[in-house]
Amino acid sequence: MSQTLQAQTITLRDLIDRFGLTLTEDEDFFPEWQEGLPEISDRDRELLDKVKAGYINLLNYPPLLENVVKMAILDPILFIADFYISPFYIKSEEPIEIALEDDGVIVKGKIDTLVLKERFWVTAIESKKAAFSIEEALPQILTYMLANPHPECPSFGTIATGGTFVFIKLVRGDRNVYSLSKGFLIRNPGNELYNVLQILKRLSQLEY
């Protein structure tokens, strides 16, 4: 008899035990968030400065809910990064299902926002309430990435918690191995959204 788990409530321990998920801190595993980053224009920087100013303003009017995070922070960055232009397109609330045949386990859930390049899953965006931590969102997005219909290709994702962005790379095989970038904080001096945009553009250019 199969057992059904909801992606929204699955834990990192569940993924480790059931899917052999392994974290690596090998710096050579995930160079895409540090190397070969494209330059961004002065116009991009100007727009990202406005996004940061908007975020700081929103903090004065809590609570900062998921829909507000998407509308004021995530959507503008995706727009600037050209993720709304072909060959990319957005699919919202996409059902996913992972079946682990040996143990009869089925994981079900929905992706909040999925960014696709043709049929290749480039990056998944999970936006959470600002009060949530990266650790709370990580098992859910890893579940979605494990459901990548092209398991021969690496999957890339990012978690946006309002004021923080973290990028993720997952490679599937005999072991399912993942790694994280450093966290990019909007509140830090300067504007780390510049780095976020550079990484998004870099991931959008990948071909496997």
C-alpha positions as CSV (number, residue, x, y, z in Angstrom):
1,M,0.0,0.0,0.0
2,S,1.5,3.3,-1.0
3,Q,2.0,6.2,1.4
4,T,1.3,9.8,0.3
5,L,3.3,12.7,1.6
6,Q,2.5,16.4,1.0
7,A,5.3,18.5,-0.3
8,Q,4.3,21.4,1.9
9,T,4.9,19.4,5.0
10,I,7.8,17.2,4.0
11,T,11.1,17.6,6.0
12,L,14.7,17.5,5.0
13,R,15.0,14.2,7.0
14,D,12.2,12.7,4.8
15,L,14.2,13.5,1.7
16,I,17.4,12.2,3.1
17,D,15.9,8.9,4.2
18,R,13.6,8.3,1.2
19,F,15.5,9.8,-1.7
20,G,19.1,9.6,-0.5
21,L,19.5,13.4,-0.7
22,T,23.0,14.5,0.2
23,L,24.4,18.0,0.8
24,T,27.8,18.8,-0.6
25,E,30.0,21.7,0.4
26,D,32.4,21.0,-2.5
27,E,33.0,24.5,-4.1
28,D,33.5,22.9,-7.5
29,F,30.0,21.4,-7.4
30,F,28.1,24.7,-7.8
31,P,30.4,27.2,-9.6
32,E,27.4,28.7,-11.6
33,W,26.6,31.2,-8.8
34,Q,30.1,32.6,-8.7
35,E,31.8,32.2,-12.1
36,G,31.0,33.6,-15.5
37,L,28.4,36.1,-14.2
38,P,27.2,38.6,-16.9
39,E,27.5,42.3,-16.4
40,I,24.3,44.2,-15.7
41,S,23.4,47.6,-17.1
42,D,23.1,50.9,-15.3
43,R,19.4,50.8,-16.0
44,D,19.1,47.4,-14.3
45,R,20.9,48.7,-11.3
46,E,18.6,51.7,-11.2
47,L,15.5,49.4,-11.3
48,L,17.0,47.1,-8.6
49,D,17.7,50.1,-6.4
50,K,14.0,50.9,-6.6
51,V,13.1,47.3,-5.7
52,K,15.3,47.5,-2.6
53,A,13.8,50.9,-1.6
54,G,10.3,49.3,-2.0
55,Y,11.3,46.4,0.2
56,I,12.6,48.7,2.9
57,N,9.4,50.7,2.7
58,L,7.3,47.5,3.0
59,L,9.0,46.6,6.3
60,N,7.4,49.6,7.8
61,Y,4.0,48.1,7.2
62,P,4.0,44.4,8.5
63,P,3.2,41.7,8.0
64,L,5.1,41.1,4.8
65,L,3.0,38.3,3.3
66,E,3.9,36.0,0.4
67,N,1.8,37.7,-2.2
68,V,3.3,41.1,-1.3
69,V,6.8,39.6,-1.6
70,K,6.0,38.2,-5.0
71,M,4.4,41.4,-6.3
72,A,7.0,43.9,-4.9
73,I,10.2,42.0,-5.1
74,L,10.2,38.7,-7.0
75,D,8.1,39.7,-10.0
76,P,10.1,42.9,-10.8
77,I,13.4,40.9,-10.6
78,L,12.1,38.2,-12.9
79,F,10.9,40.9,-15.3
80,I,14.3,42.6,-15.3
81,A,15.9,39.3,-15.9
82,D,13.7,38.7,-19.0
83,F,12.1,35.5,-17.6
84,Y,8.7,36.6,-19.0
85,I,10.1,36.7,-22.5
86,S,10.4,33.6,-24.8
87,P,11.9,31.0,-24.5
88,F,10.9,31.3,-20.9
89,Y,7.3,31.1,-19.5
90,I,5.7,31.0,-16.1
91,K,3.5,28.2,-14.8
92,S,1.8,28.9,-11.5
93,E,0.5,26.3,-9.0
94,E,1.8,23.4,-11.1
95,P,1.0,19.9,-9.5
96,I,4.0,17.7,-9.0
97,E,4.3,14.0,-8.0
98,I,7.3,11.9,-7.1
99,A,6.9,8.2,-6.8
100,L,9.4,6.1,-5.0
101,E,8.5,2.7,-6.2
102,D,10.6,0.6,-3.8
103,D,8.9,2.0,-0.7
104,G,5.5,2.8,-2.3
105,V,5.9,6.5,-1.4
106,I,4.2,9.2,-3.3
107,V,5.0,12.9,-2.7
108,K,2.5,15.4,-3.9
109,G,2.5,19.2,-3.9
110,K,2.3,22.3,-6.0
111,I,5.0,24.7,-7.3
112,D,4.3,28.3,-6.5
113,T,6.1,29.7,-9.5
114,L,8.0,27.6,-12.0
115,V,10.3,29.1,-14.6
116,L,10.9,27.0,-17.7
117,K,13.2,27.2,-20.7
118,E,11.4,25.3,-23.5
119,R,11.2,21.8,-21.8
120,F,14.2,22.2,-19.6
121,W,13.7,23.2,-16.0
122,V,16.1,26.1,-15.4
123,T,15.0,27.5,-12.0
124,A,12.1,27.2,-9.6
125,I,11.2,30.2,-7.5
126,E,9.7,29.6,-4.1
127,S,8.5,32.8,-2.3
128,K,7.7,32.5,1.3
129,K,6.5,34.8,4.1
130,A,9.3,37.1,5.2
131,A,9.4,35.6,8.7
132,F,10.1,32.1,7.3
133,S,13.7,30.9,7.3
134,I,15.6,29.3,4.4
135,E,15.5,26.0,6.2
136,E,11.7,26.0,6.3
137,A,11.5,26.5,2.6
138,L,14.4,24.2,1.5
139,P,12.7,20.8,1.8
140,Q,9.8,22.0,-0.3
141,I,11.8,23.4,-3.2
142,L,14.1,20.3,-3.2
143,T,11.0,18.1,-3.5
144,Y,10.0,20.1,-6.6
145,M,13.5,19.9,-8.0
146,L,13.5,16.1,-7.5
147,A,10.5,16.0,-9.8
148,N,12.4,17.6,-12.6
149,P,11.2,15.7,-15.8
150,H,14.7,15.8,-17.1
151,P,16.7,14.1,-14.4
152,E,19.8,13.9,-16.6
153,C,20.2,17.7,-16.3
154,P,21.1,19.6,-13.2
155,S,18.2,21.6,-11.6
156,F,18.6,25.1,-10.3
157,G,16.4,27.0,-7.9
158,T,16.2,29.9,-5.5
159,I,14.4,30.6,-2.3
160,A,13.2,34.2,-1.8
161,T,12.1,34.9,1.8
162,G,11.5,38.6,1.2
163,G,14.8,40.0,2.3
164,T,17.0,37.0,1.5
165,F,17.8,35.0,-1.7
166,V,19.6,31.6,-1.7
167,F,20.4,29.6,-4.9
168,I,20.3,25.8,-5.0
169,K,21.8,23.3,-7.4
170,L,20.6,19.6,-7.5
171,V,22.2,16.8,-9.5
172,R,20.3,13.5,-9.6
173,G,21.9,10.1,-10.0
174,D,22.9,7.2,-7.8
175,R,23.0,9.8,-5.2
176,N,20.9,13.0,-5.3
177,V,23.3,15.7,-4.4
178,Y,22.6,19.4,-3.7
179,S,24.5,22.5,-2.8
180,L,23.6,26.1,-1.7
181,S,25.0,29.5,-2.6
182,K,25.6,32.0,0.1
183,G,22.6,34.1,1.2
184,F,22.1,37.4,-0.5
185,L,20.4,39.9,1.9
186,I,18.6,43.0,0.7
187,R,19.4,44.8,3.9
188,N,23.1,44.5,3.5
189,P,25.1,47.6,2.5
190,G,25.1,48.3,-1.2
191,N,22.5,46.3,-3.2
192,E,23.0,42.5,-3.3
193,L,20.0,42.3,-5.7
194,Y,22.7,43.1,-8.3
195,N,24.2,39.7,-7.5
196,V,20.9,38.0,-7.6
197,L,20.1,39.4,-11.1
198,Q,23.6,38.3,-12.3
199,I,23.1,34.8,-11.1
200,L,19.6,34.5,-12.6
201,K,20.9,35.7,-15.9
202,R,23.8,33.2,-15.7
203,L,21.4,30.3,-15.0
204,S,19.2,31.4,-17.9
205,Q,22.1,31.0,-20.3
206,L,23.0,27.5,-19.3
207,E,22.7,24.8,-21.9
208,Y,23.1,21.0,-21.3
